[in-house]
Amino acid sequence: MDKQSIIIRIAVIAVILFFMWLLIRCNRVVFHKLKERQGGIHLFFFERVNKAIILLGGIILALSGIGGVGSIWKTFLGGTAIISAVLAFAAQDVIKDVLAGMMISIYKPFEIGNRIELENGKCGVVKDITMRHVVLATEETQRMVIPNSRINTMILKNNSFHSVNRSAQFRFHIAYGSDVEKAMQVIRQAVIDSPYSIPGRVTTRGKEYGDVYFIAFEESSLTLLTTAYYHSNIPSEVLISDVNLRVNRALAENGIEIPFPYINIVHKNPDGIPAASGEFISQ
């Protein structure tokens, strides 16, 4: 191979790599515009798929410009059945994750911005999906990275399923002897007063704020439950913090106690007669 041929091949490879970079940039811009208009978890996934296809195609074209590489590659894989089998076995997990990501993108059990609860009880907001993983942000601002194939087979809790808005569930505990109906009204009003909450419960009268329900008698408290709805561009932590602050303040202003576990310690004198009682220590 003469010097001129080498220069031509290098120039061809450089042009291929430039167009590959240009296509990746265009892919990013196009999908960014699409996500701004309509959103959707499928756009995040297929952006990554398109990028991978562009990279793979660019690399194959670049290698094809190098003489002899194609024949060497065929000989290597064709004559080494064991290595081919090992590569196929190693790629099983990758293929499973990509196919699971495609199923998630098509059937959409959750969307970007949805707050979901996993089988193990951990919760997080869906932030991203790659060809292999779903990324969740927890309330502690940590990131959970879960393989697509695993999360695709989980039983998930998603209060925002098939809804353009998101929702968060709240449990509040009040002391025995409290006016339960008044507490329910106070909690509902606190949610309504939050600037981050919106009417999201669908009824025959249209969309309304979530009701408050008296759901359980606990050992030392009564449990009330409600659901707050909010726009997908609002971080869940912002809504949760605001609603909790408003409910805590409203319950205190209305004389409704929020109970907490405590221990009643009784001191006895040598004769076994209680000498002091009523000393409470919170756990």
C-alpha positions in Angstrom: 0.0 0.0 0.0 1.6 3.3 -1.1 1.7 6.5 0.8 -1.1 8.1 -1.3 -3.5 5.2 -0.5 -2.8 5.5 3.2 -3.6 9.3 3.1 -6.8 8.7 1.3 -7.9 6.0 3.7 -7.1 8.2 6.7 -9.1 11.0 5.1 -12.1 8.7 4.5 -12.0 7.5 8.1 -11.8 11.1 9.4 -14.8 12.1 7.3 -16.8 9.1 8.6 -15.9 10.0 12.2 -16.9 13.6 11.6 -20.3 12.6 10.2 -20.8 10.2 13.1 -20.2 13.0 15.5 -22.5 15.3 13.6 -25.3 12.7 13.6 -24.9 12.2 17.3 -25.3 15.9 17.8 -28.3 16.1 15.6 -29.8 13.1 17.4 -29.4 14.9 20.8 -30.9 18.1 19.5 -33.9 16.5 17.8 -34.8 14.4 20.8 -34.3 17.3 23.1 -36.9 19.3 21.1 -39.2 16.3 21.1 -38.9 15.9 24.9 -39.7 19.6 25.4 -42.9 19.3 23.4 -44.4 16.0 24.6 -42.0 14.2 27.0 -42.4 10.4 27.3 -40.1 7.8 28.6 -39.9 6.2 25.1 -38.0 9.3 23.9 -35.3 8.9 26.5 -34.9 5.2 25.6 -34.9 5.6 21.8 -32.5 8.5 22.0 -30.0 6.1 23.5 -30.8 3.4 20.9 -30.3 5.8 18.0 -27.0 6.9 19.5 -25.8 3.3 19.8 -26.8 2.6 16.2 -24.9 5.7 14.9 -21.8 4.7 16.9 -21.9 1.1 15.8 -22.5 2.1 12.1 -19.7 4.7 12.3 -17.2 2.3 13.8 -18.1 -0.5 11.2 -17.7 2.0 8.3 -14.4 3.3 9.8 -13.0 -0.2 10.2 -14.1 -1.1 6.6 -11.8 1.7 5.4 -8.8 -0.2 6.9 -7.6 -2.9 4.5 -7.7 -6.4 5.7 -9.7 -5.7 8.9 -12.9 -7.3 7.5 -11.2 -10.5 6.5 -9.3 -10.8 9.8 -12.5 -10.3 11.8 -14.3 -13.0 9.8 -11.4 -15.4 10.2 -11.2 -14.7 13.9 -14.9 -15.2 14.7 -15.4 -18.0 12.1 -12.4 -20.0 13.3 -12.9 -19.5 17.0 -16.3 -21.0 17.9 -15.5 -21.1 21.6 -14.9 -17.3 21.7 -18.0 -16.7 19.7 -20.1 -18.8 22.2 -18.5 -17.0 25.2 -19.4 -13.6 23.6 -22.9 -14.7 22.9 -23.4 -15.9 26.5 -21.9 -12.7 27.9 -24.3 -10.6 25.8 -27.4 -12.3 27.2 -27.9 -9.9 30.1 -27.3 -6.9 27.7 -29.9 -8.2 25.3 -32.4 -8.9 28.1 -31.9 -5.3 29.4 -32.3 -3.7 25.9 -35.5 -5.8 25.2 -36.9 -5.0 28.6 -36.2 -1.3 28.1 -38.0 -1.5 24.8 -41.0 -3.1 26.5 -41.0 -0.4 29.2 -40.9 2.3 26.5 -43.8 0.8 24.6 -46.2 -0.1 27.5 -45.1 2.7 29.8 -45.7 1.3 33.4 -44.2 4.6 34.5 -43.1 7.8 33.0 -40.2 10.2 33.6 -41.1 12.2 36.7 -43.4 9.5 38.2 -42.8 8.5 41.8 -42.8 4.7 42.1 -42.5 2.3 44.9 -40.5 -0.9 44.4 -41.3 -4.4 45.7 -38.7 -3.9 48.5 -40.6 -0.7 49.7 -38.0 1.8 48.4 -39.4 4.8 46.6 -37.9 7.1 44.0 -38.7 9.5 41.2 -37.9 8.2 37.7 -35.2 10.4 36.3 -33.9 8.6 33.2 -33.8 5.3 31.3 -30.8 4.1 29.3 -30.5 1.0 27.1 -29.7 -1.0 30.2 -30.9 0.8 33.3 -33.7 2.8 34.9 -32.4 5.7 37.2 -34.5 6.6 40.2 -33.8 9.6 42.6 -34.7 8.9 46.2 -35.8 11.5 48.8 -32.3 11.5 50.1 -31.1 12.7 46.6 -29.3 9.4 46.0 -29.6 7.6 42.7 -30.8 4.0 42.4 -29.7 2.3 39.1 -31.8 -0.7 38.3 -31.4 -3.0 35.3 -34.3 -2.8 32.9 -34.8 -6.6 33.0 -35.3 -6.5 36.8 -37.6 -3.5 37.1 -39.7 -4.8 34.1 -40.6 -7.9 36.1 -41.3 -6.1 39.4 -44.7 -5.4 40.9 -44.6 -1.6 41.2 -46.8 1.0 42.9 -47.4 4.0 40.7 -50.1 6.5 41.8 -49.5 8.5 38.6 -50.1 5.6 36.2 -51.8 6.8 33.0 -51.9 10.4 34.3 -50.1 13.5 33.1 -49.7 14.6 36.8 -47.8 13.1 39.6 -49.1 12.2 43.1 -47.8 11.6 46.6 -49.5 9.7 49.4 -49.4 11.0 52.9 -50.1 9.2 56.3 -50.7 11.4 59.3 -51.1 10.1 62.9 -53.2 11.8 65.5 -53.7 11.0 69.2 -56.6 9.0 70.5 -59.4 11.3 71.8 -58.8 13.8 68.9 -61.6 15.1 66.8 -61.1 12.9 63.8 -63.4 14.7 61.5 -61.9 18.1 62.3 -58.4 16.6 61.7 -59.5 15.4 58.3 -60.8 18.8 57.4 -57.6 20.5 58.6 -55.4 18.1 56.6 -57.4 18.5 53.4 -57.3 22.3 53.7 -53.6 22.2 54.3 -53.1 20.3 51.1 -55.4 22.7 49.2 -53.5 25.7 50.5 -50.1 24.3 49.2 -49.1 26.3 46.1 -47.6 23.0 44.7 -50.8 20.8 44.9 -53.5 20.7 42.2 -56.9 19.1 41.8 -56.1 15.7 40.4 -58.7 13.1 41.6 -61.1 12.4 38.7 -64.7 12.4 39.8 -68.1 12.9 38.0 -67.9 16.6 38.9 -64.4 16.9 37.3 -61.0 17.0 39.0 -60.9 17.6 42.7 -58.3 17.5 45.6 -57.9 14.2 47.2 -60.1 13.2 50.2 -58.7 12.3 53.6 -59.5 8.9 54.9 -59.5 7.4 58.4 -57.8 4.1 57.7 -56.4 2.5 60.9 -56.4 2.2 64.7 -52.7 2.0 65.6 -51.3 1.1 69.1 -50.9 4.7 70.1 -52.5 6.7 67.3 -55.2 7.0 64.6 -54.0 7.0 61.0 -55.3 9.3 58.4 -54.4 9.0 54.7 -54.6 11.4 51.7 -53.1 11.8 48.3 -51.8 15.1 46.9 -51.5 15.7 43.2 -48.9 18.0 41.5 -47.5 18.9 38.1 -44.7 16.7 36.8 -42.2 19.7 36.7 -42.4 20.0 40.5 -39.8 17.9 42.5 -41.7 15.5 44.8 -39.5 16.6 47.8 -40.7 20.2 47.4 -44.4 19.2 47.6 -43.9 16.7 50.4 -41.9 19.1 52.5 -44.5 21.9 52.0 -47.5 19.7 52.8 -45.9 18.2 55.9 -45.0 21.7 57.2 -48.5 23.0 56.6 -50.2 20.0 58.2 -47.9 20.1 61.2 -48.6 23.8 61.7 -52.4 23.4 61.1 -52.7 20.5 63.6 -50.9 22.4 66.3 -53.0 25.5 65.7 -56.2 23.4 66.1 -55.0 21.6 69.2 -54.7 18.2 67.6 -51.9 16.2 69.0 -49.4 14.3 66.9 -48.5 11.3 69.2 -45.1 9.8 69.6 -43.9 6.6 71.3 -42.9 7.0 75.0 -42.0 4.9 78.0 -43.6 5.4 81.4 -40.9 4.8 84.1 -42.1 4.0 87.7 -39.5 4.2 90.6 -40.2 2.0 93.6 -38.9 2.4 97.2 -37.4 -0.6 99.1 -40.9 -1.6 100.3 -42.1 -2.0 96.7 -44.4 1.0 96.8 -44.2 3.3 93.8 -42.3 6.4 94.7 -42.5 8.3 91.4 -44.3 7.9 88.2 -45.2 9.7 85.1 -41.7 10.4 83.8 -41.9 10.1 80.1 -38.9 9.4 77.8 -39.4 9.5 74.1 -37.9 6.6 72.1 
